[in-house]
Amino acid sequence: VYSGMAPGLVAGQYARHELEIDAVPLARRAGVRVVMSPCTGVEAAARRLLVDGREPLPFDLASFDVGSSVAALDLPGVREHAVPTRPINRLAAAVDGRLDALTNTEPRIVVVGSGAGGIELAFCVDARLRRQGLEPRTTIVEAGDRILPGYHPSLARRIAAAARARGIETMFGAKVEAVDADSVQLEGGGRLDADLTFWVTGAAALPIFRDSDLPLDDGGFVRTRSTLQVEGHDHVFAVGDCATLADHPGRARAGVYAVRMGPYLIDNLERRLGGRPLRRYTPQGDFLSLLNLGDGTAVGAKWGRTFEGRWVMRLKDRIDRRFMERFQALGPDGAPRPWLADMTAEEGGEADGAGPMGHAGGTQAAAMFCGGCAAKVGPDHLGRALARVGLDEKTGQSADVILDLATPDDAVAYRTPAGDQVVASLDAFPAFTDDPWLVGRVAAVNACSDLHATGIAPRIAQALVTLPQTADGEAAEELLFQVLAGARAALDAEDVLLLGGHTNTGPELVVGFHVEGVARNGRGLLLKGAVQPGDELVLTKPLGCGVLLAADRMGLCPGRSIRAALSSMQTSNRGALEAAQRAETRAATDVSGFGLAGHLGEMALASGTDIEIDVDALPALPSALELLERGERSTSHHQNTRLPLPVRRQAPPGPQLELAFDPQTAGGLVLAVAPDRSESLIDDLRSQGLDEARVIGRARPAPSERPQLILR
């Protein structure tokens, strides 16, 4: 979230999306890997980044531009009762609700801190509440002896005059001791009534550097040289609020400096990699200051001269919007900005039979192939190939075989001499993202899901990993380590032992697992063919990860949407299995590369029942329907529409219908349950965080010998 426009958001002048820079589509377009986990620390000497919830990441060069926090957050009551202005995305998310909750016609607003942020916030909150017909009593609390410390006195004088004219009170030499629900306690016993307190106390260092081996100043900020390199660590750079230039320790922490550092940073990173001398950055002696007063006017200052008026706000707005337009690849509706569409057309052009943005339903290059379960062979070609080989002729003759190609299901199963049922599955796919840890984790979740769909918890696993031929030596070692570490994160959570595996090399990264479990004491399996007419079908996870992954690879997917998809893909179906067992579910299947329609088609064929899907009931991941509406498709979407049974499409064409054919990677389960148990099953699933679980269809008696799939 761009801090320069945050006061305007508070004032009601901007919508939140106008302040947001989505780094994910920008990174995808640049071919840059995005790790969807926060960095928690750095070991500079070891050249490792510590990452929350996963193994450290090695680096050759590292650059930190992580900003800062707000000072004195640990004072009593501040975190519980005040609204800190950093991180700014939390301020943006919270401010509307907090302001709208004010019921007093004369709300008492206290802003602690009188730097540029505190001044803008005080004026913008005051202006917004007055437009709402309220009469706020706004007070700025400053521990020093003047507002805007570090800025030219002429600007401070003009702002002080504007505060008097607006009725905004300022208190100097006032140090806050504590904050509670309705007041601010001052040192010395003073007290300010407060319906809402904003905490704008200046920059504080983030804890990411606290336990690192980087040199820090007295405030905990990283010390850097004029080349933007960290002192004593030439392979680490730091810019913006998180760093202190050793040659300019008194420099204010203003965003304008971080912006000016950007070109120096990228140039010096390239120079460092190329072994060339680095450029030295010198902060400018003065800069244009523009402060939003919330009422359509602003105050500006440069070279000691100040100016004020609506024209100043128009100038600020124009500067801010032009800055943001350079970095917003997608519009508020998720559609690509015109400059991105133009760039895409130049890169990929139009393809015969292409969708509206250049390939068979989407942007860039029909040569782009999806990974994950979208890389499966289509159900029609797969079925015909297996029939030609005739494997089911031999396996079907064994009395010990329970599930095989003669009775295809989500796994194979056989009976041991002791009477136990061993259930096994093998699943593998090409990488769907350039984060190997994530690929390994999702591949393990996906493989285990085949056993969950048969009612079995896996016990052991073996890995099958193809490393790209371009990776060798230490790079290959690190790649394999990250893949298996991600897999262990998923398998360990389910007490599945990774016993071994096999590696080889090939054109690209491919990860798969053989998983195995045992059903003891003759416990029955959940089979696709056990569906009975009248059963309701409960889907446990939302759909759409296929189109989201495809769009993400082309830089067309909003970051929060791909994050939601990846979160869903990392969610095991173990909890859904346990809920299914409590509900005495009759049958199940997991939803993967053939899409919902394909897997329910298999269920219809196995059970001899008609399967009816309520298309409008299908839950979708964020942005999935919008992308489908614009013509985006996963590369296996079209083949998923060719099913080996009759399909009656009663639902109108549109994205909800297309959602049924979207290939899923590590998708949810479909559980066939008696109608009187579906409600309790859904409650159980939602109590585990599967909030989108719902009834999406039912089984009907088949009026003919050949069952059909009905999309209504």
N, C-alpha and C positions, 0 to 999 in steps of 0.2 A: 504494500500500500504506500503510495507516494505521500510523504509527510507534508510537502508543500501545499497540498490541496485538502489536507485533513480538517483544518479549521473551516473551510468552505463546506465540507460534509456536515460538520456540526451545525453550521448556520443554516443548513437546508438548501444550499446553493448547488450542490452536486449530488448525484446518485453514487452509491458505493462503487459500482463498476467503473465509473469514470476515474477513480483513484487507483485502480488495481492494475499491476503489471503481472501478467501470467508468464512466468519464466519457462514453463514446460514447452509450449509450442515454439517459442523462440529457440530453446535449446535443441529441440528435435530438428528444426529447420537448419540449424548450424551443425548438426551431427555430433552434438554434445550429450554425453550420458547424464541422466538425472537420477540421483539416488533419493528415493522417497522416504528418507529417515533423517532425523536431525543429527548433526555433528555435535558430540558432547565434549570433545577434547582433542588435543594434538600432542603427539610425541615427536618433536621436531628432529631430534638427533636420530631417532629410528625411522623418520620419514613415514609416520603412520597417523591417520586420522581415526579417532575413536568415534564410533557411530552407534546410536541407541539401538539396542535389540539385535545387533549383528556383529560380525567380525570386523576388526579394523581394516581400513582401506590404505594400501600403500600409495605413495606419491613420489614423483620426481621434483615437481614444483607445486607449492600450495600458495593460494592467495585468499586472504580473509577480508571480506567487506560485510561484516555481520552486524554493524551498527552498535547500539548500546541500549542499556536499560535506563530506568529512572532511579535517581538517588534516593536513599533512605526509605526504601519500600519495607524494611523490616521494623520500622517504628510501630508501636502497638496500634492495631486497628487499621493500618493503612491498606493492607491487602484485602481485608474483609469489607471495608466501608468506603474507601475512596476509589476513584476511577483513574488509574494511571494512564498516561498518554503513550506509554510504550509497553509492549509492542503495539505499533499503531493499528495493526489489523484487529486486535482485541478492542481497542478504543472504537474503531469503526463499527465493530459488531455490537458493542454494548451501548453506545451513546443514545441512539434513538429510544431504546426501551427505557433507559434511565430518565431521560428528559420527559418522555411521554407519561411516565409514572408519577410525575409531580402533580399533586392535587391542591397544594396551597396556592391561592391567587397571588401571593407575594412570596414566591419561593426564595429561600436564602441560599445563594450560590457562593461557595468559597473556592478560589483557585490558588493553590499553594505553589508559588514560583512566579517570577515576573520576567523571565527571559522572553525571547520572541514567541516561543510556543505558548507560554502562559498568558501573555498579552493577547495574542490572537484568540485563544480559547475563551478568555473572559469576555472579550467583545462579541465574539460570535455566539456564545451561549446566551448572553444578554439580549442580543438582537433577535435571535430566534424566539425566545420566550416572549418578548414584547410583541412580535408579530402574531403570536398565539393569543394575545389579549391579556397576558399576565404582566405583573409589575415586579420583576425580579429585584432582589437586593444583592448585588454582586460585590464581593470583596476579594481583592488580590492581596495575598500575604507574602511578604518578601523579608528574608532574614537580613539582607543588607540594608544599605542606606539610600538606594535608588533603584528604579526600574530599569530594565534592559541593560544590566551590567555587561560591559564589553562592547557596547554599541556607542556611537557618537552621542554626546550629551544633547545635541540639538534634536535628535530623534526621540530621546527620552522625554524632553520637554514637550514636544508636540503630542506625544502619546499621553502624557500626564494631563495636558489640556483637554484632549479628547475624552479622557476618563472622567474628568470633572463635569464636562458638558453632558455626558451620558449618565452621570450619577453613579459611576463605578468607584467604589472606595478603595484606597490603597493603604496598607499598613506596612511600615518599615521597622526593621529591627525586631521582627516577631518570629520566633523560632517555634515550630510545631513540636509538641511533645507526644501527642497521641490523637487518633481520630476514632470517633464512635459513630453510631447510627445517625445521630442528629446534631453533632457538634464537632468542633476542632479545638483540642486542648493546647494551650500555649504554655511555654516555659514561664515560670513566675506566677502561675495560677490563672492566667487569662483564659477566656472561653469565647468561642464564636459559634453561634447557632448556625447550623448548616443542614439544609435538606439534601444537598448534593455537593460533594467535595471532589474536585479534580486535582490530581497530583502531577505537577509539572516542575519538578525540582532540579532539573538539569540531568546531565548524562552520568551514568554509572557503568562500569565495565561489566561485561557479561561473564558468567562463571566458566565459560568454555576455556578460558586461558588460566584460570586460577591455579590449577594443579599441573600446568604445563611446564616445559623447560624453556619457555620463551622469556626474554627480559621484559619486565613490566615496570611502569612508573609507579609513583606512590598511590595513584588511583586505580591501579590494576589494568591500565591500558597498555597495549603492546608498544614497545619503543622501536621506532623505525628510523632509517637514514633517509636522506633526500632522494635516494633512488627507489624509495618505498619498500626496500628490503628490511627485514627485521634484523636488528643488531645481533651480530654473531651467527646469523643463520641466513646465508645468502640465497638459499633455496626456498625461503618463506617470505611472502610479501603480505603487507597489511595496509589497508587504506580506509578512509572515512572515519566515523566516530570511534571505531574500536582501536584506533592507533593514535600514538603521539609522535609527531616528528621531533626527533631529538634536537634539531637545530631551531625549532619553533615551538617550544613547549607551551607557550601561552596562547597558541592559536585557538580561536573559538571553534566549538564543534558544530559547524553549520554545514547544511547539505550542499551548499555551493562549492565547498572545497572538495567534497567527495566527487561531485560531477566533474570538476576540473582535473581531478586525479585520474579519471578513467582512461583518457587517451595515453597518459604516461604509463599507466599500469599495463595496458595491453601491449604497448610498444616495448616496455622493458621485459615483459615475459617472453616475447618473441626474441628480443636481443639476448636474453639469458640462455634460451635454448640454442641460439645460433652462435654463442660464444663471442658476442660483440659487446662493446662498452655500453653501459646503461646511461640513460638520460637522468638529469637531476630535476626534481620538481621543487619549485619555490612558490609558496602560497601568495596570491595576489594581496597587495596592501589594503585594498578596499574593494567592496562589492556592492552591487545594487541590492538594497533591502526593501522588500515590499510586504507590508503587514495588512492582512485582511481584517477589516473592522466589522464584518458581518452584516452591514446594512446597505451593501452595494458600493461602499467606498473603501478606500485603502490609503495607507500612508506609506510613502517611499522615502528613501534616503540614499545619497551617494555623495562622496567627497565632502561630507559635513553639511550638505544642503538637503532640506526636507521638502516634501510636496505631498498634497493630499487631494482627494476627490474621487469622483466616479471614474474619471479617465484613468486614474492610477489602478483602480480595480480592473478596468477593462484591459489595461496593459498586463497586469499580473495574470489575469485569466488567459490571455492570448499566449503568453510565455509558457504557462503551465500546460495548456492544451497541446501546444506544438511539441513540447517535450514528451508528453505522454503518447502522442500519436506515433512517435518513432518506435515505441516498444509494445504497443498493443496490437498483436497479430490477429486477434479475434474480436469481433464486436460483442455487444452485450447479449445477443442471441446466439453466440457461438459461431456465427458465419465469419469466414475470413475477411479481413479488411481489404479494400480494393488494391492496395499496394502488394498484399500477399498473393491475391488472385492473379495480378499481373505478373508477378515473379514466377508463380507456378506455371502460367501459360508459356512464359519464355523458356522454362526448364523442360516441361513435359509435352506441351502442345496438346492437340486433340487426337484422340484415337478413334478408329472406326467403331461404331456401336457403343461409344463411351457415354458415360453419364454426364451430368451438367458441368463437371469440373475436370474432365480429362482422362478418366479411365473407366473401366466397367463399373460405373457407379462410384465416381470420386475423383480426387485430385491426383495428379502425377502418375504417369507411367503405369501402364498395364503390366509392366514387368515386375512390379512390387508384389511379392508373395507373402502372405501372412504366416506367422509361426503359431506356436501353441497347437491346440486341437483343431484349429482352422486348417491345418496342413494335412488333415486326414484324406485318404482316398474316399470318394463319394460312396454312399451306401449302395447305389445300383451297380456300379462297376465292381465294388468289393464283393457283393453277393454273387455276381455272375462268375468272377474269378474263382471263388471258393467252390462254387458248384462244379466248375469244370475240373478242378483238382480232385474232387471227390473224397476229401479227408473224412467226412462224416460217415462214409461207408465202413471204415475200419473201426473208428472210435465208438460208433453206435453199437458194435457187437460186444463190447465189454460190459459185464454186469457191474463192475466197480466204478464205471464212469457215470457221474450224475449230470454234469453240464459239459457239453462239447458243441461242436459245430452242428450236430444233429438237433440240438436244443439250444440255440445260441442265446446267451445272456450276457451280463456285464463281466462275468468271470468264468473260469472253468472250475470244475469240482470233481473230486473222485473220493471213493470210500476206501479207507485203510482196512487191513485185516482185523484191527481192533474195533472197527465200527465207527471210527471218527471220520468226519467229512473234511477233507483238505480243500480249501478254496484258494485259487491263485489267479493273478492277472499280470499282464505285461503291458505297459503303456509308455510311449515315448513321443517326443515332439521336438521340432526345431525351436530354437530360442525365439520368444515373442518380444523380447526387449533386450537391450544391451547391458543389463545388470545381471551378472551371472548368479549372484546370491539369490536374487528374486526368482530367476528361472529355476534354480535347484529347489527352492522351497515350494513353488507352485507345482512343479513336476511331481514332487512327492505327495502333495495334497491331492493332486489329480489322480495319481496311481492308487492311493489308498481309497479314493472314492468308489472305485469299481467294487471293492470288497464291501464297503459300507452299503452299497446298493443291493448286495445279496444278503445283508443282515449279519455280516461278520466283521469283527475288529481285526485288522492285520496284526501279525506278530513279528514277522521278519521281512526284510527287504534286501534286494541287491540292485546296484546301480549299473546303468549302461550309459556311458558318456562318450560322445564323439567330440573331440576338440578340433577347432578349426586349424587347418594346416599352416595358417599364417602365424599361429602362436607356437613359440618354441622356447626351450630353456626355462628361465625363471617366469616368463610370461605364461607359459603353459601350466607351470606348477601353481601359480597364483590363481589362474582361471579355474583349474580343477578344484583347488582348495575352496574357493568361493562357492562354486556349485555345490560341493558336498557339504559345506558348512550351512548353506541355506536349506539343503535337504534335511540335515540333522536337526535344524531348528523345528521343522515340521514333524519329523519322525519321532524325535525325543518327546515331544509334547503328547504323543499317543502311545508311548512305551513300545515303539516299533524298533527292533534292532536292525541296524544296517550291517549286514554280515560280510559283504564283499561286493564284487561287481567286475566290470570289464571296461577298458578304455581303448579307444582307437582315434585316428584322425580322419578328417574329411573336409568337405567344402565349408561347413558351418557348424556352429555349436548345436548339438542334439543331446537332450537329456531324457532319460527314461528310467523306470524302476520296475522290477519284478517284485510283487508283494504277495504274501501268503498268510493265511490264517486257518484256524481249525474250529469247526463246530463239533462240540463233544456231546455225548449222550443222546445222539440222534436228534438234536435240535434242528427244526426245519429251517430251510433257507428262504429268503425273500426272492421269489422268482417272478419274472415278467409275466409268465403264463398263468399266474395265480389270480389275476384280476377277475372279479365277478361282476356281472351286470348290476348296476346300482351303486357301485363303489364311487366315492368322490375322490378326485385327484388333487392332492395338495402339493404345490411347488414351494420349495424352501428358500430359494434365493432369486433375486431379480435377474432378468436377462439383459443381454446387450453387450457383453464384454467383447464379442467378436468385432462388431463395428467400431467400438471404442478403441480397441487395440490397432485396428487398421487405420483409423483416423489419427491416432497418436503417432504412428510411425511417419505420418506425413505432416505433422505439426498442425493438425486441424482439430485436436481434442483439447478442451479446457483442462487445465491441470487438476482442478478439484474433481472433475469427472473421471479422469483416468486413475486418480487416487482412490476413488470409490470403487472402481472396477478391480484394481489390484488388491484392495482390502477384501473384497468379496472373494476373489480368487485364492487368497491366503487363508480363508476361513474353512476349517475342516468340516466335513459332513459327519464326524463322529457324534456330535451332540444331536444332530437330526436323526441319526440311526437310533440312539438311545430313546429319543422321544417316540420314534416309530414303534419301537418294541413295547413301550409302555401303552401305546394306543392299539396294540395288537394289529398292526398294519399287515395287510394280506400280501402285497406285492410292492415292488419298487424298481426304479431305474434311476441312474444318474443322467444328467443332461450335459453332454459334452459336444464333440465336434460335429455330430449330425444335426444339432439343433433340437429344440423341444419337439417339433413336429416329427423329426426323424426318429427320435427315441420313443415317442409315444406310438409312432407307427409300428415299431418293433414290438411294443407291448400289445398292440391290437392283434398283430399276426400271431404272437405267441399264445394269447389267451382266447382267440376266436371271438372277441367282442369288438363292437364299434367303440371307438374312442372319440369323444366330443370335447373340443377345446373352446372355452369362452375367450375369444381373442381380446375383448376389451378388458378382461380381468388380468391379463398378463402384466406382471410388474416389470418395470424397466429401470435400469441404472440411469443416473443423471446424464443427460445429453444424448442418450441412445436413440430416442425417438426423433429428435431433431436432426441427427446425422442421417438416419434412415430416410427421413422426409426429404433431405437434400440430395439423396441418391447415393450416399456413401454405402459401401458394402465390403464385407470381408471377402477374400478371394474364393472361399468355398461356399459362399452364400447361395450362389445359383445352383450348384450341384445338390445342395440340400433340399431344393424344391422338387427334385426328381425322386419320388419315393416308390418303393416296391409294393404299393397297395393303392386302391382307389382313394382319392382325396376329393371331398366335396367342400368347395370354398364358398360358404354362404356369407362370410364376413366381407364387407366392402374392401377394395384395395386401399392400402395405406400403411403407415409405419407400424401400427399395432399388428397387422397381419404379417408383415415382413419380420417382425420380432420373433415369430415362431420358427423361422428358418435360420436365425443368426447362430453361428457356431459358438459354443461356449467352451472355455478352458477352465477346468476345476469348477464347473457349475454346480448347481444344487441338486437335490433329489426330488423326484416325483414319487409321492407315496399314495398308494391306493388303499383307502380306508373305508370302513362302513360309515354311512352318513351320520349315524348317531354318535360317532367318535371324532368326526372331523373338527368340530369346534374346540374340544379339549386338546386335540393334537396341535392345532394352530396356537392356542394359548401357551402350550408347553414350548413350542418352537420360538415364539416371540419372547418368552421369558429368558431364552438363551441369547437374545440379541438378533434373532432372525426376524426382523420387524416386517419384512415384506412377505412372509409366509402367508399363503392364502389358497382357497379352492380355485382351481383354474379349469376344471372340467370334470367329466364323469364317464363311466363306462356304461354302454347301452347293449342290449341284446342285438346280435348281428342278424338282420333279416335274411341274409343270404349266406352261402358257404364261405364267401370271401369277405372278411371284415374290412371296414373302411375307417378313414380318419375324417372327421367332420370339423371344419373350422367355421364357427358361427359367431 
